[in-house]
Amino acid sequence: MNVKTRIEPEIHAAAKIAAAKEGVSLTEYLRRLVQSDLEARNLTNATASRSNRGNRNATSFSDSDSDRIR
């Protein structure tokens, strides 16, 4: 799945710096933020898997996702 969003240039720059400090791509950094937020809200992978049941197009994310956010 591809997701497009617009953020302020200052936030984008800060996120790129934070990702670089962690040694990951911006895409991976944002994926981890979303995952962390969902876990904090007790929305686990089991919940996501349940909602994807029967969806042949459902995919999972991995650390090898390319950095498509620029």
N, C-alpha and C positions, 0 to 999 in steps of 0.2 A: 504494500500500500504506500502510496506517496501522499504526503501532506504538504500543502503550501500555506504559508502564513506570512504576514508582514509584521515586523517589529521595528521599533525606532532604531535609527542607526547607532545611537549610543549603547543601547542594550545589545544589539548585534555584535558590536565591537567588544563589549565586555564579555559576552558569552564566548566569543572566539578566543579571547585571552584566557578565560577560565578553562576552556577545553584544552588549549595548548599546555597550560600548567599541569593538567591531569594527563597529558600525553595521549589524548584521544581526539578524534575528529569532532567537529561541531555537531554533526548528526548523532554520533555516539553520546556526546555530552547531553544533548537534548533528550535522547532516548532514555538515558539513565535518570534524568530529572523527572520525566513522566513516570517511569517505572517506580521510582522512589515515592512520588506523590501518591500513586495508586496503592502501593503497599501501605503507606501511612494511613490511607483511608480504608484499609482492609479490603481492597478490591484486588484479589489475588489472581494468579494465572488460571486457577480453576474456574473462576468467574468468567474470565476471558475465553477460556476453552469452551465453556458451556455455551456462550453466546455465539461462538464460531461453528458449533456443531451443524453440519449440513451445508456449510458454506465452503464450497470447493475452492473459492478464491482466497480464503483466509490464509495468511502467512504469518510467520513469526519473524521477529527481528533478530539479527545477530550482530556480533562485533565487527563483521566484515561489510556492513552496509556502507556504501560509498558516501562521501560527503557531498550531498546534492544541494545543501543550503549555502548560499553565497550572499 
